[in-house]
Amino acid sequence: MDAEPGAEDGATPVTLSPSEALLLDLLSAAPPGTLIAEEEVASRSGLSPEAVRGSLQRLRSKHLAVAEETSTSTPTLTARGRAARSAGLPERRLWRWLRERVDGVPAENLGAAGLDSEERSAAIGILRRRGWLAPGVPLRLVPGVGDSPAPLEEERVMESIASGRDDIDPKVFRALQRRGLAQVERTTTRRWRASDEGRRLPPAASAPTLLGAVSSAVLSSGAWRDRSFRPYDVRARVPFLTGARPHPYAAWLEEFEEILIGLGFEQAEGPLLETEFWNSDVLFMPQEHPARSIHDALTVRGVEGRPPPSELLERVVAAHEGRPIPGTAVPISPGWRYPYDRAVARRPILRSQTTAVSARFLAARPAPPFRMFSIDRNFRHEALDASHHLEFAQCEGILGEEGITLRHLVGVFRALAEAIGIRELKIRPSYFPFTEPSIEGYVRHPRLGWIEVFPGGLFRPEVLVPLGVGVPVAAWGIGIARLAMVALGISDIRDLYQDDLARLTGREG
């Protein structure tokens, strides 16, 4: 077969689809070195933006076109931010409403202000920090702020964003981002030109039209007899493949770890073979109590557990028995009112929850702030079904510093769900022996319906005080395997652990 016009001696002929040839002619018609925006290429060619984008990428892979990319970051208001700019920030709306009620308003009557519960809480906190809201109840403005005060910093920045100005305070903008009122939109602009090699090719009108694939229509019509087929371009880029690939579940866990690290959390580990003390006792789970049965831990024979530090053990014993911990005069709480068994504390078990990692972490580093997570295996005596397994991974995490509340924990759950593409999340109150208050977060599985994946709460004082921690700590133990089922589209948790290569690579059948 003769080489196509423009092909170098010994080189594989370059073949183009009609759209590729059209775009290459368009780029070659411009003066050498002239860059044309991708949108302008689409406008001149009459092709759809998607077709233009794909054809240009193929031209680049064939070394016939060159692209220059420019990325820009633009502060913008979210839909929620645009609504707040129009109606007023929650704190401004609450101020306007209270200004008309000089005698004050009970907190339970704030529903009439037109703010939802989240907006009311935020508005009250912001007005108090700014000194506009008088202390105590009923809620009333501080005398002197009834007149229209100067615009808030947030309001000025929101106006700058909406007007496209660049006088934006970074600190205030970050605060607006945390409130979901502002965001950074990143756009990439590509401009294209024909490469020197692309300019040497003949125009599409003089190049032969080649067939790209064999179809039933081509075969039945006999059109293939008088046509030539497009040869493969051995210089075109191909996907990089290796001899092995990670298990999909393992790869997804690594991605989830990167998300948490990106949120500022550090990773920690703990032993799989634990003692009852670290797995349950230090978390204020009573020994031989029905609350312990929710974990159904697997005991281990033939080994002896290592005793915990004696000072910490005595503090935990006092918390369980409802006595003052050593060095204090008043008990933390009534405790569980039973005689604590130190022998049970040393009993070895397979870890049933990664919360044991949090306990060890806080015991070793009781000084705040805390931002820690651990993704590791746990074991429970479970009946195998579509959402339960004897061995399962759990994502443990803690967030602790002054001012931490349950709202921060809900924010973490929402951020993690959105980071992996889950938009439906429901939160409801719950109970766990070592957190109060406690919540559970549910996400929707396409086949299994709503499943619980985000349990958490604030560690009880009976947990924190013996460990020497003096700030509130939000803690969670995410059912990471169930979360992976939703993200990966798997309906049976057992599929996460199977090793069928055909199913893992999608080549079965």
Secondary structure as the mmCIF struct_conf table of DSSP 4:
data_model
#
loop_
_struct_conf.conf_type_id
_struct_conf.id
_struct_conf.beg_label_comp_id
_struct_conf.beg_label_asym_id
_struct_conf.beg_label_seq_id
_struct_conf.end_label_comp_id
_struct_conf.end_label_asym_id
_struct_conf.end_label_seq_id
HELX_LH_PP_P HELX_LH_PP_P1 ASP A 2 GLU A 4
TURN_TY1_P TURN_TY1_P1 PRO A 5 GLY A 6
HELX_LH_PP_P HELX_LH_PP_P2 ALA A 7 GLU A 8
TURN_TY1_P TURN_TY1_P2 ASP A 9 GLY A 10
BEND BEND1 ALA A 11 ALA A 11
HELX_LH_PP_P HELX_LH_PP_P3 THR A 12 VAL A 14
HELX_RH_AL_P HELX_RH_AL_P1 PRO A 18 ALA A 29
BEND BEND2 ALA A 30 ALA A 30
HELX_LH_PP_P HELX_LH_PP_P4 PRO A 31 PRO A 31
TURN_TY1_P TURN_TY1_P3 PRO A 32 GLY A 33
STRN STRN1 ILE A 36 ALA A 37
HELX_RH_AL_P HELX_RH_AL_P2 GLU A 38 SER A 45
HELX_RH_AL_P HELX_RH_AL_P3 PRO A 49 SER A 61
TURN_TY1_P TURN_TY1_P4 LYS A 62 HIS A 63
BEND BEND3 LEU A 64 LEU A 64
STRN STRN2 ALA A 65 LEU A 77
HELX_RH_AL_P HELX_RH_AL_P4 ALA A 79 ALA A 87
HELX_RH_AL_P HELX_RH_AL_P5 PRO A 90 ARG A 99
TURN_TY1_P TURN_TY1_P5 GLU A 100 GLU A 100
TURN_TY1_P TURN_TY1_P6 VAL A 102 ASP A 103
STRN STRN3 VAL A 105 VAL A 105
HELX_RH_3T_P HELX_RH_3T_P1 ALA A 107 ALA A 113
TURN_TY1_P TURN_TY1_P7 GLY A 114 GLY A 114
HELX_RH_AL_P HELX_RH_AL_P6 SER A 117 ARG A 129
TURN_TY1_P TURN_TY1_P8 ARG A 130 GLY A 131
STRN STRN4 LEU A 133 LEU A 133
BEND BEND4 PRO A 135 PRO A 138
STRN STRN5 LEU A 139 LEU A 139
STRN STRN6 LEU A 141 LEU A 141
HELX_LH_PP_P HELX_LH_PP_P5 VAL A 142 VAL A 142
TURN_TY1_P TURN_TY1_P9 PRO A 143 GLY A 144
BEND BEND5 GLY A 146 ASP A 147
HELX_LH_PP_P HELX_LH_PP_P6 PRO A 149 LEU A 152
HELX_RH_AL_P HELX_RH_AL_P7 GLU A 153 SER A 163
TURN_TY1_P TURN_TY1_P10 GLY A 164 GLY A 164
BEND BEND6 ASP A 166 ASP A 166
HELX_RH_AL_P HELX_RH_AL_P8 PRO A 170 ARG A 178
TURN_TY1_P TURN_TY1_P11 ARG A 179 GLY A 180
BEND BEND7 LEU A 181 LEU A 181
STRN STRN7 ALA A 182 ALA A 194
HELX_RH_AL_P HELX_RH_AL_P9 ASP A 196 ARG A 200
BEND BEND8 LEU A 201 LEU A 201
HELX_LH_PP_P HELX_LH_PP_P7 PRO A 202 PRO A 203
HELX_RH_3T_P HELX_RH_3T_P2 ALA A 204 SER A 206
BEND BEND9 ALA A 207 ALA A 207
HELX_LH_PP_P HELX_LH_PP_P8 PRO A 208 THR A 209
STRN STRN8 LEU A 211 LEU A 211
BEND BEND10 ALA A 213 ALA A 213
HELX_RH_AL_P HELX_RH_AL_P10 SER A 216 SER A 221
TURN_TY1_P TURN_TY1_P12 GLY A 222 GLY A 222
HELX_RH_3T_P HELX_RH_3T_P3 ALA A 223 ASP A 226
STRN STRN9 PHE A 229 PHE A 229
HELX_LH_PP_P HELX_LH_PP_P9 ARG A 230 TYR A 232
TURN_TY1_P TURN_TY1_P13 VAL A 234 ARG A 235
BEND BEND11 ALA A 236 ALA A 236
BEND BEND12 GLY A 243 GLY A 243
HELX_RH_AL_P HELX_RH_AL_P11 PRO A 248 GLY A 262
TURN_TY1_P TURN_TY1_P14 LEU A 263 GLY A 264
HELX_LH_PP_P HELX_LH_PP_P10 PHE A 265 PHE A 265
STRN STRN10 GLU A 266 GLN A 267
BEND BEND13 LEU A 272 LEU A 272
STRN STRN11 LEU A 273 THR A 275
HELX_RH_AL_P HELX_RH_AL_P12 GLU A 276 ASN A 279
TURN_TY1_P TURN_TY1_P15 SER A 280 SER A 280
HELX_RH_3T_P HELX_RH_3T_P4 ASP A 281 LEU A 283
TURN_TY1_P TURN_TY1_P16 PHE A 284 PHE A 284
HELX_LH_PP_P HELX_LH_PP_P11 MET A 285 PRO A 286
TURN_TY1_P TURN_TY1_P17 GLN A 287 GLU A 288
BEND BEND14 HIS A 289 HIS A 289
HELX_RH_3T_P HELX_RH_3T_P5 PRO A 290 ILE A 294
TURN_TY1_P TURN_TY1_P18 HIS A 295 HIS A 295
HELX_LH_PP_P HELX_LH_PP_P12 ALA A 297 ALA A 297
STRN STRN12 LEU A 298 THR A 299
BEND BEND15 GLY A 302 GLY A 302
HELX_LH_PP_P HELX_LH_PP_P13 GLY A 305 PRO A 309
HELX_RH_AL_P HELX_RH_AL_P13 SER A 310 GLU A 321
TURN_TY1_P TURN_TY1_P19 GLY A 322 GLY A 322
HELX_LH_PP_P HELX_LH_PP_P14 ARG A 323 ILE A 325
TURN_TY1_P TURN_TY1_P20 PRO A 326 GLY A 327
BEND BEND16 ALA A 329 VAL A 330
BEND BEND17 ILE A 332 SER A 333
BEND BEND18 TYR A 338 TYR A 338
HELX_RH_AL_P HELX_RH_AL_P14 ARG A 342 ALA A 345
TURN_TY1_P TURN_TY1_P21 ARG A 346 ARG A 346
STRN STRN13 PRO A 348 LEU A 350
TURN_TY1_P TURN_TY1_P22 THR A 354 THR A 354
HELX_RH_AL_P HELX_RH_AL_P15 THR A 355 ALA A 364
BEND BEND19 ALA A 367 PRO A 368
HELX_LH_PP_P HELX_LH_PP_P15 PRO A 369 PRO A 369
STRN STRN14 PHE A 370 PHE A 379
STRN STRN15 ASP A 385 ASP A 385
TURN_TY1_P TURN_TY1_P23 ALA A 386 SER A 387
STRN STRN16 HIS A 388 HIS A 388
BEND BEND20 LEU A 390 LEU A 390
STRN STRN17 GLU A 391 GLY A 400
BEND BEND21 GLU A 401 GLU A 401
TURN_TY1_P TURN_TY1_P24 GLU A 402 GLY A 403
HELX_RH_AL_P HELX_RH_AL_P16 LEU A 406 ALA A 419
TURN_TY1_P TURN_TY1_P25 ILE A 420 GLY A 421
STRN STRN18 LEU A 425 PHE A 432
TURN_TY1_P TURN_TY1_P26 PRO A 433 PHE A 434
STRN STRN19 THR A 435 HIS A 445
TURN_TY1_P TURN_TY1_P27 PRO A 446 LEU A 448
STRN STRN20 GLY A 449 PHE A 459
HELX_LH_PP_P HELX_LH_PP_P16 ARG A 460 ARG A 460
HELX_RH_AL_P HELX_RH_AL_P17 PRO A 461 LEU A 467
TURN_TY1_P TURN_TY1_P28 GLY A 468 GLY A 468
BEND BEND22 VAL A 471 VAL A 471
STRN STRN21 VAL A 473 ILE A 478
HELX_RH_AL_P HELX_RH_AL_P18 ILE A 480 LEU A 488
TURN_TY1_P TURN_TY1_P29 GLY A 489 GLY A 489
BEND BEND23 SER A 491 SER A 491
HELX_RH_3T_P HELX_RH_3T_P6 ILE A 493 TYR A 497
HELX_RH_AL_P HELX_RH_AL_P19 LEU A 501 LEU A 504
TURN_TY1_P TURN_TY1_P30 THR A 505 GLY A 506
#
